[in-house]
C-alpha cells in the first residue's frame, strides 16, 4: 500500500524543501553541520536495518539447515 502511494503520488514522497533550505543559513554553520550529520546517520540506520534483518534470517536458516 505504501509503495502504491509512493508511485501514484510522487509529491508526497519528496522531502520537505524547507529542511534543505534551512541547512544553508550562513550564520549557523556548526548547527547546520550537526543537522546534516544527523540526517546522514538516520539514512544509514534506515539502510542498515533491512540488511541486518536479512543477515539474521539467513544465519538462522543456515544454522537450522546444518542442525538438520
HELIX and SHEET records of a PDB file:
HELIX    1   1 UNK A    2  UNK A    8  1                                   7    
HELIX    2   2 UNK A   10  UNK A   13  1                                   4    
HELIX    3   3 UNK A   17  UNK A   22  1                                   6    
HELIX    4   4 UNK A   29  UNK A   67  1                                  39    
END                                                                             
